[in-house]
Amino acid sequence: MTNPENIRTLVIHPYDLSTDFLASVYAPVRKKLVVSHGISKRELADLIRIHDRILMMGHGSPEGLLSVGRFRDASPFIIDHTMADLLRKKANTVFIWCHADEFVVDNRLNGFYSGMFISETQEARDYGLSGIHPGIIRESNYGFSRIMSRYINSDKMTLWENVTREYSAIASSNRVAAYNLRRLFVQ
């Protein structure tokens, strides 16, 4: 097995204040390059090719990871089906954005990934969770990120097993976390 110290990781996290809580997820990763803005899709594809592991997070849809206006020539997506062949060659990939599950399945990818992930109060209302105040959202968001950061250097199965086990403690009293917990997958 490869020593985690020798794995070169590319983190793709389009800069957006509403997903800033996810930065703690990859803080413990040693050999990493964080890409949050300013490059083209072609430049990003080159970076994907030369890195061993890819972590992607932010806002998204079934079509991919949104660029949120931060990347040249990447509107609306910085990660979409055009990157699938490159991503298929990577081990222990992480996809954390709303509806990443559909993107992963449709493009025959593998890794640790989320389905619809409620991280804002409006999303809670949109997905039928009424009466959710910002404190519940913060507890879910920061709890999830803190747990992910403890296991981010693990293989995808260990990551999924530990994150779902520990996040379930938050989910036992937090309806947003309970919703999100049911939408964490590994393949």
C-alpha positions as CSV (number, residue, x, y, z in Angstrom):
1,M,0.0,0.0,0.0
2,T,1.2,3.5,-0.8
3,N,2.4,5.6,2.1
4,P,-0.1,8.6,2.5
5,E,3.0,10.8,3.0
6,N,3.9,10.2,-0.7
7,I,0.5,10.8,-2.2
8,R,0.2,14.0,-4.2
9,T,-3.4,15.4,-3.7
10,L,-5.2,17.9,-5.8
11,V,-8.0,19.7,-4.0
12,I,-10.5,21.5,-6.2
13,H,-12.6,23.8,-4.0
14,P,-14.0,26.8,-5.8
15,Y,-13.8,29.8,-3.5
16,D,-17.2,30.6,-2.0
17,L,-17.9,31.8,1.5
18,S,-20.8,29.5,1.9
19,T,-18.6,26.4,1.5
20,D,-15.6,27.8,3.5
21,F,-16.4,25.3,6.3
22,L,-15.1,22.5,4.0
23,A,-11.5,23.9,4.1
24,S,-10.9,22.0,7.3
25,V,-11.6,18.7,5.5
26,Y,-8.3,18.9,3.6
27,A,-6.2,20.8,6.1
28,P,-4.5,17.6,7.3
29,V,-3.5,16.5,3.8
30,R,0.3,17.0,3.5
31,K,1.3,17.0,-0.2
32,K,-1.6,19.0,-1.6
33,L,-2.3,21.7,-4.1
34,V,-5.5,23.6,-3.5
35,V,-7.1,25.1,-6.6
36,S,-9.9,27.6,-5.8
37,H,-9.9,30.0,-8.8
38,G,-8.2,31.5,-11.7
39,I,-7.2,28.6,-14.0
40,S,-8.7,27.1,-17.2
41,K,-10.3,23.7,-17.5
42,R,-7.4,22.6,-19.7
43,E,-4.9,23.6,-16.9
44,L,-7.1,21.8,-14.4
45,A,-7.1,18.7,-16.5
46,D,-3.3,18.8,-16.6
47,L,-3.2,19.0,-12.8
48,I,-5.6,16.1,-12.5
49,R,-3.3,14.0,-14.7
50,I,-0.2,14.6,-12.5
51,H,-1.8,14.1,-9.1
52,D,-2.5,10.8,-7.4
53,R,-5.7,11.7,-5.5
54,I,-8.4,14.3,-6.2
55,L,-10.6,15.9,-3.6
56,M,-13.5,18.0,-5.0
57,M,-16.0,20.0,-2.9
58,G,-18.3,23.0,-3.1
59,H,-21.6,23.7,-4.8
60,G,-22.7,21.4,-7.6
61,S,-25.4,19.5,-9.3
62,P,-25.8,16.2,-11.1
63,E,-23.8,17.7,-14.0
64,G,-20.7,18.5,-11.9
65,L,-18.9,20.9,-9.5
66,L,-19.9,24.5,-10.1
67,S,-17.2,27.0,-10.9
68,V,-19.1,29.7,-9.1
69,G,-17.5,32.2,-11.6
70,R,-14.0,31.6,-10.2
71,F,-12.4,29.8,-13.2
72,R,-11.6,30.9,-16.7
73,D,-13.7,29.3,-19.5
74,A,-15.5,27.1,-16.9
75,S,-19.1,28.2,-16.8
76,P,-21.0,26.9,-15.2
77,F,-18.9,23.8,-14.2
78,I,-15.2,23.4,-13.4
79,I,-15.7,19.6,-13.1
80,D,-18.1,18.0,-15.6
81,H,-18.4,14.9,-17.8
82,T,-15.3,16.1,-19.8
83,M,-13.2,15.3,-16.8
84,A,-14.7,11.8,-16.2
85,D,-12.0,9.8,-18.1
86,L,-9.3,11.5,-16.0
87,L,-11.1,11.0,-12.7
88,R,-11.8,7.3,-13.5
89,K,-8.1,6.7,-13.3
90,K,-7.7,8.1,-9.7
91,A,-7.9,6.2,-6.4
92,N,-9.7,7.4,-3.3
93,T,-11.4,10.3,-5.0
94,V,-13.7,12.5,-2.9
95,F,-16.8,14.2,-4.4
96,I,-18.6,16.5,-1.9
97,W,-21.3,18.6,-3.5
98,C,-25.1,18.5,-3.8
99,H,-26.1,15.6,-6.1
100,A,-22.5,14.4,-6.6
101,D,-23.9,10.9,-6.4
102,E,-25.7,11.3,-9.7
103,F,-22.5,12.6,-11.3
104,V,-20.5,9.7,-10.0
105,V,-23.0,7.0,-11.1
106,D,-23.7,8.6,-14.5
107,N,-20.0,8.8,-15.3
108,R,-19.0,5.4,-13.8
109,L,-16.6,6.9,-11.2
110,N,-15.7,5.7,-7.8
111,G,-14.7,7.1,-4.4
112,F,-16.4,8.7,-1.4
113,Y,-19.3,11.0,-2.4
114,S,-22.4,12.8,-1.3
115,G,-25.9,13.0,-2.6
116,M,-28.0,16.1,-1.9
117,F,-26.1,17.7,1.1
118,I,-28.0,20.4,3.0
119,S,-25.5,23.1,4.1
120,E,-27.8,26.2,4.1
121,T,-31.1,27.0,5.7
122,Q,-32.8,27.6,2.3
123,E,-31.7,24.2,1.2
124,A,-33.3,22.7,4.3
125,R,-36.6,24.4,3.4
126,D,-36.4,23.4,-0.2
127,Y,-35.9,19.7,0.8
128,G,-38.8,19.7,3.3
129,L,-37.0,20.3,6.6
130,S,-39.0,23.1,8.3
131,G,-38.0,25.0,11.4
132,I,-34.3,24.6,10.9
133,H,-32.3,27.5,12.4
134,P,-28.8,28.4,11.4
135,G,-27.3,26.8,14.5
136,I,-28.5,23.4,13.4
137,I,-26.9,23.9,10.0
138,R,-23.6,25.1,11.5
139,E,-23.5,22.1,13.9
140,S,-24.0,19.7,10.9
141,N,-21.5,21.5,8.6
142,Y,-18.7,21.9,11.1
143,G,-19.3,18.5,12.7
144,F,-19.1,16.8,9.2
145,S,-16.0,18.7,8.2
146,R,-14.2,18.0,11.5
147,I,-15.0,14.3,11.2
148,M,-13.9,14.2,7.6
149,S,-10.6,15.9,8.4
150,R,-9.7,13.1,10.9
151,Y,-10.0,10.4,8.2
152,I,-9.2,12.3,5.0
153,N,-5.9,10.5,4.6
154,S,-7.5,7.1,4.7
155,D,-8.7,4.9,1.9
156,K,-12.3,5.5,0.7
157,M,-13.8,2.6,2.6
158,T,-12.2,3.6,5.9
159,L,-13.2,7.2,5.3
160,W,-16.8,6.2,4.7
161,E,-17.1,3.8,7.6
162,N,-15.6,6.3,10.1
163,V,-17.4,9.4,8.8
164,T,-20.8,7.7,8.8
165,R,-20.3,6.2,12.2
166,E,-19.2,9.4,13.9
167,Y,-21.5,11.7,12.0
168,S,-24.4,9.5,13.1
169,A,-23.8,10.7,16.7
170,I,-24.6,14.3,15.4
171,A,-27.5,12.9,13.3
172,S,-29.1,11.4,16.4
173,S,-30.2,14.9,17.5
174,N,-29.8,17.0,14.3
175,R,-32.3,16.6,11.5
176,V,-30.0,18.2,8.9
177,A,-27.2,15.8,9.8
178,A,-29.7,12.9,9.7
179,Y,-30.7,13.9,6.2
180,N,-27.1,14.2,5.0
181,L,-26.0,11.0,6.6
182,R,-28.4,9.0,4.5
183,R,-26.7,10.6,1.4
184,L,-23.0,9.6,2.0
185,F,-21.8,6.8,-0.3
186,V,-18.7,4.9,-1.2
187,Q,-18.1,2.9,-4.4
